[in-house]
């Protein structure tokens, strides 16, 4: 398997301390059993933003996309898979103390 990724993070030191994270990635995996229908190329990207309205709270929203293109058709079906996945997320974190936090997330 080969995988490459690049990430970018921007932090603004101002009210609510917004943080932007962005990632792009590429992967190429080949099946070692000579099953081309199980090998694929993967590309994708994600972005999320987190803000902290107080010292104890943080909220974030994100968006992610990935696409897999398989190397060969599925035996007996003669169909080559091409998967697309789009994800949206939202979450909140509450810092109970310096050693404990509680997180809620929706995807």
N, C-alpha and C positions, 0 to 999 in steps of 0.2 A: 504494500500500500504506500502511496505517496500522498502527502498532505502539505498544503501551503496555506498560510493565513496571514492577514495583515489587520492590525487594529489601530484605532485612533481614539484618544480620549482628550476631551477638552473640559477643564474645570474653570468656572468663573468664580472668583472670590468676591462675591457680593451677596446681597440679601438672598436668602433661600439656597445659596450655594449650588446652582445648577451644574450638573455633570452630564456631558454627552459622550456616549460610547458608540463606536461604529466598527464593524468587522466585516471583512470579505474573506471567503475561503474557497479553496479548490481541493478536491480529493480524487484519487484514481485508485481503485482497488480491483485486483484481478483474482479470480478464484483459482486455487491451486489444484483443483480436481478436474481441470479442463471443462468447466461448466461456464461458458460465456454468459449464460442467462443470469448468473449470480455475480458477475463482474460489472462494475459501473464507474462512471465519472460523476462527480458531485460538484456543483457550484452553488454558492449562496451568499447571502449578506444579512446582516442584522444591524439595527440601530435602537438605542434606548436613551431615555432622558430620566434623570433622577433629580428631585428637588427635596430640600429639607426645610420645611416651614418652621421647625423649632429644633432645639438641640436633641430632642427625644424622638422625633418623627422624621421619616423619609418616605416619599411616594415616588413610584416610577411607572412609566409606560414604555412599551417596546413593540417593535415590528420585526419579523424575521421571514426570510424566504429561502428555500432550498429546492434545487432541481437535480434529480438523478436520471441519467441516461444510461440504460443497460447495454452491454456489449453484444448480446445475441438474443434471438427469440426464445421464448419458453418452449421447451420440447412438447410436442403433441398439440400445442395451441397455435404455434407459428405467429405469436404476438410478441413484439419487443416492448418491454416496460419502459415507461417514461413517467416518473413520479414528480409531482410538484406539491410543495407544502408551503402554505402561508400561515404564519402564526402571529397573533396579537396577544399582548399580555399587559396586565396592570397589577401593581402590588403596593403594599404598605409595610413598613417596618417600624416597630416601636421598641426603643431601647429601654429595657427595664432597669438595668444597671450596666456597669462596664463589662460584665461577663455573660449577660443574658439578654437576648432580644427575641421578639415574637414577630413572625412574618406571615402575612396573608397574601395570596396571589391568585389571580384568575388568568387562565390561558384559553 
